[in-house]
Amino acid sequence: MTADSPSEALARLAEERVDHRFKGLPPDADGLTVAELAAQRRNLFTGGFATPVLALSAERLEHNLDLMETYAARHGLAFAPHGKTSMAPQLFQRQIEHGAWGITLAVPHQVRVARAYGVQRVFLANELVDPAALRWIAGELAADPDFHFVCYVDSVRGVELMDTALRGSVRALDVVVELAAGEGARTGVRTDAECAAVADAVAGASTLRLVGVAGYEGEVPQATPERVHAWLRRLVALAVDFDKAGRFAGPGLDEIVVSAGGSAWFDAVAEVFAEIPGLSLPVLKLLRSGAYVSHDDGHYRKLTPFNRVPQEGALEPAFRLWAQVVSRPSPEQAFVNAGKRDAAYDLDLPFAQVVRRDGAERPATGISVTALSDQHAWLRTTEEADLEVGDWLGMGLSHPCTSFDKWPLIPLAEADGTVVDYIRTFF
């Protein structure tokens, strides 16, 4: 547990010195603190930033934070956005300020980052069986009575390993049985009988306390609305059956956790969780969507549930990667100086959106990204394309999780290019 308050820990980020570790930032800013550089309110396009440079839209970020806060509240959901998307403590804090119950994470290192910056509620969407990590978590729980930690269990063997590692712990560790999304899906318990066996194993482990059930509907095989709704109803039924069997009876337990929700089906989660009947304790209906914070111009633009419920609003893509044309070898081809080291490419290639020249910005008509090398994007250009060496090309990205992880310090820019802050990531 950090000795600093969250605000003190976050303030330390602003004291970090800018130098060669942070690509895209102005070379003449070396030696300044992040706070000093932010106070200069430099312009992304005229303030000495070097391409390639990734920028996050201040206005669109705020819009997305507001929208999901409103959505969760409207549907009676608690919200623990998945922090693996950004691994940015400043954004964790913004999400919590916008009503988040806590932060979801996936591996112990991510929990250590969250704790270093004062996150008090962590949902680990994974089974945790590493003894060193479990002992560290136990130490955090013992040292801070306000720290709330929940993680998956999906096997009797996993429960046994956890129990062995946690012997002598001051506080029991809260766990939820993870229900698999189907045969051949990722992790989780496959059958109801196996779920009961895992729950029995937890009941026999004094170091653990069963507090609910959870899973990830994004892994439902050949997902359709019908299949996703059916799986979510199975998850709710598991919670009901466990409750009837008296499995949620750990000492001091005051609520039952039912959790699901990625970024593609949270509308289905909201619908089915609204059907959860009264149980023996209040139910914490916990949504875990994470990609919303920046959204994107590809994968999640196509998959977002807001496409199905437009009356609820719309997320806005907040990332733009700026690169410079460094070669124009033919009328049909050009190259910019951003590649696999800079842009997400696991789901889609970047999308050419705008061209800047001499302070003027126009649509990237007739320009498309066809491939990425390590440090170059290959562009195909038609007769409509007006593109010269030296032009800046603004590109949209697909998949936030593999965009954040390439940039340790990301300018937060207003619509006119004024950089008002810098977002630090820890991957």
N, C-alpha and C positions, 0 to 999 in steps of 0.2 A: 504494500500500500504506500502510495506517495505521501510524503509529509506536507506537501503543498496543497492548497485548495485548487479546484479546477481552473479558476481564473488566474491564479499564480502560475500554474503549469503552462497554460496557454500563453500567458504573457512572456514566458521564457522563449517560446517559439519566435516571438517578434524581436528577441535580442540576438538571434542567430545572425552571424555575419554572412553576407552574400559573397560568393567566390566561384571558383571554377567548377564546383560540384553541381551547380544549378544551371542547366543549359537553357539557352534562349534569353537569359537576362542580360541587361546592358553591361558590356565589359567595364565601362567606367564607373559601375556601381560597386565594384570589388571593394570590400572593407566596410561598406555601410551595413548597418543592421537592417533586417527586414522591415522594422518599424520606420527607420529613417528613409528607406527607399519608398515605402508606401506613402509616407508623408509628402514626398515630392510629387505624387500624383502624375507620374510620367504618362505620356500617351504611348499606347502599344505600337503605333505606326511611325511616330516621329521622335520617340524618346530614347532611341538607341538600342532597342531590343533587337536581338540577332535571330534570324531564321535558321532552323525551324523553331517555332515557339507555339506552345499550346495555351489557349486562353479559355477561361470559364466566364460566361456571361453573368454579371452580378444581378441583373434584372430577372433573367430566366431562372437562375438558381432560387431566388426569393419566391418567384411564382410557383415553382415546383414544391418548395417547402410548404408554402401556404396551401396549395391544392391538396396535398396528401394529408396535412393536418385536418383540413376541413372534411375530406372524404372519410377518414377514420372516425372522426367525431360523429359525423352524420350516421354512420352505420354501427355505432356502438362498439367499435373495435379499439383495443389497445394496440400500440404500434411500436415495434422494435425493429427499425430498418436495419438491413444487413450491412454492417460496416465494412465487410470485405470489399465492397464496391469501391470505396474511396480510400479507406485506411487513412483518413484525414481527421485528426482530433478536432480541428476547428469546425468541420462539418458535423461531426458527432454532436458537438455542443449546440450548433444551430438546430439540428434535428430535435434535440431534447428541449430546447427553447420553444420549438414548434410542436410541443405536446407529446413527443415520443416517450413511451414508458421506459425504454432503455435501448441498448444496441445489441443486435445479433452479430455473432462472430463465428468463425469456423475452426480455428486452430489456436493453440495456446499462445503463440507469439502475438496474435491479434488481441487476445485478452490482456496481455501485458501492456500493449500500447494503450488500450482503452483505460486500464487502471492507472497508468502513469499520468493520464490527463483527467482523472477524476470521475470516470463513468461508474455509477453506483449500481446499475442493473445490467447484467449480461446474460443473454440467452445464447448458449453454444449449440449451434445446429450440427452437432457431430457427437459421436461417442468418444469419450476421452479415457484412454487406458494407459497413457504414459505415466509411470510412477512419479517422475520428477515434476511434471506439470501438475499432477493431482496434489502432490504435497505442497506445491506453491499456492495452488488455489485454496487448499485447506488453511494455509497460513494467512492468506488474504481474508478469508471468512472469520478466522479467529481474531485477527487484529482489528477488523472493522465490522461491528454489528449491523451497520446499515448497508453493507455490501450484499446484494442479492444475485445469486448465480444459479442458473438452471442449465442442464445439458441432457443430451439424448442418452438412452441405453437401447441397444438393439440385439443383445445376446446374453445368455446366462454366463458365458465365459467372460464377456466384458464386465458384467456385474461383479464376478469373482475377482477379476484383476483390480477393479476400482476399490472393492472392499479391502483387499489386501494392502493396497497402497495407502489407504486412508485410515488404517487402524491407529487409534489414539487421537483422532481429530476432535477438536472441541465442538464443532457444529457438523451436523449431518449435511451431506451434499444433496441438493434437490435435483431429481431426474424426472424425465418424461419418457415414456416408451415411444420409440419411433416406429410408426406403421409404414411399411414399404408401400410405394405407389403402385406396385403390381409385380408380377413375375418378370424377371429380367431388368427391373428398375435398379436404382443405384444402391442405397442402403436401406436398412429398416427390417422389421420383423414381417415375415410373409403371411403367417396364418394367425387366426384368433387363438388357437391353442398355444402357439409359440409366444404370442403376446402375454397370455396368462402365465406361462412358465417364466418369462422374464420378470413380470410383476411379482411373482412368488419369490424369485431370487432376490429382488429388491427388498421385499418384506423381511427376508431372512438376513439382511445385511444391516447391522446397526449404524453403519457409516453413511447410509443412503436413505432418502425419503422420497417416495413416489408422489409427485404433485400433479401429474397430468399425462396427456398424450399429444403427439405432434407428428408432423410429416411434411412432405414437400410435393404438392400436386403438380409441379412443373415436370416431374419425372413420370407421370402417368403415361404408359405406352400408348402410342397412336392417339394422343390427346384430342378429344372433342369436348364441347361443353357437356354433353351427356356423360361421358366417361369421367370427366373431372368432378362433376357434381356427384356421381355415384361414389367415387372414392372419398370425397369429403364427407358424404353421409356415412360411409363406413367408419371414418375416423371419429365422427360424433357418436356413432353407435358404440364404438369401443370405449369412449369416455363414459357413456351411460352405463354400459355393462360393468365396467370397473367400479363405478360409483355404487351400483346396486350390490355389488359383491363386497362393499366396504373396504376397497383397496386404498381409498384416499383418507386414511385415518392416522397419518403420522402426527407426532406431537407438535402442537402449535400451528398446524396447517389451517390457513384461513381462506384459501381459494383454490380452485382447480384450474389448471392451465390447459387450454385447447389451442394449439398453434399450427398455423400453416401460412402459405402465402408467399409466392415469388412475385415477379413483376408482370407475368403474362395472364394470371387468372385470379387476381385479387377480387374481381367482381363476383366470381363464383364463391370465393371464400366468404365474402360479405353476405351473399344470399343464404348459403347453407348454415353459417354460424348464427344467423338470425333465427334459425329453427332450433337451436340448442334448447332442450327443455330445462326446467328447473332441476338442479341437482342438490345434493346435500350441503354444498357450500357455494358461494358465488363463483361464477366462471370468468376467468380472465381470457377473453377471446383475442389472441395475440397474432397480429399480422406482421410479416417479416420482409416485405418487399424492400429492395435496396436501390435498384437501378434508376428509380424515379428521380434521384437527387440531381443528376445531370441529364437523364434521359439520353436519347441518341437520334441519329439521322437514318438508321437502318433497321436493325433487328427489332429494337423495342418500339420504334415508330410504327412498325407493322403489327407488333403483337400486343401493344398496350390495351388493356381492357377499356380504356376511355374511347377507343374506336367503336366498342359495342354499346357504350352508354355515354354518348356525346353530351347529353344534358348535364352530366356531372362535371364537365370541364375537359381540359386537354393539357397534357404535359408539353413542355417546350424543350427542344434540344439545346443544351447550354454550352457544349464544347465546340470550339472551332480551332483547327490546326492550321497555322499560317506557315507557308513555305515560299521559297523564291525560285523563279525560273532561272536555272543555271545553264540550260542548253536547249537550243531550238534547231536540231539538225536537219529538219525537213518540214514542209508545210503540214505533214500529217503527224508529226511527233514532237514532243517536248519533254523535258525532265525538270522536276523540282527537287530541292535538297532535303526532303523528308522521306523516310522509308520505314522499314520494320522496327527500327530502334525508336521511332517516334509515334507511330500510328497503330491503333488496333487494326488487326487484319484477320483474326480468327473466325469471324462470322461474315464480314463483308469488307471489301476494299473501301478506302475513303471515297467521299463524294465531292467532286469539284463543285463549289457553290458560287464563289465570287472572285473577281480579279480586281486588284488595286494597282493604280498607276498614277503617279503625280497627285496623290491625295484624293483621287476620284475612285469610286467603287462601282462596279457593274456586274451583272450576272455572268457566270462562267459559261456562256453559251458555246456549244460546240466543243466542250472540253470534258473528257472523262478519264478517270484513273483506271488503267488496265492491268497494272502489276506493281509490286513493290520489290526493290532490292533493299539491302541493309540501310542505305542512306539516300536512296533515290526513289521517287515515285515516277512511273512511266505514264505519260499522258498521250492519249489519242486526240488529235485535233482535226476538226472538219473545216471547211471553207468559211464557216461562220465565226470561227474562233479568232479573236483579236488578242494575241498573246506574244509578248516579247521577252527576251532575256532581261532580267531585273524586275519584272512584275512580281507582285505578291499574289499567291493563290490561297484563298481561304477554303478549307475542306471540312466537311462534316464527317463524323466518325460513327462507327457501329460497334456497340458493346462497351459500356462504360467501364466495366471491371478491368479490361485490358487497355484502357486509355489512361486511367489514373496511374496505373503502376509503372508507366514509363517516364513519369515526370515528378521528381521529388519536390519541386516548388512551382506552383502554377499561378500565373497572374489572374486576378479576378478583375475583369474589365467591364466598365459601363459601355453603353451602346456607342458612345462617341470615341471609344478607345482609351478613356482615362482609366488607368490601373489604380484601384482603390485598396487592394490588399493582395496577399500572396498566400496560397493554400499549401501547407506542408503535408506531404504524404509519407507513410512509413510502411514499406513493403519488404 
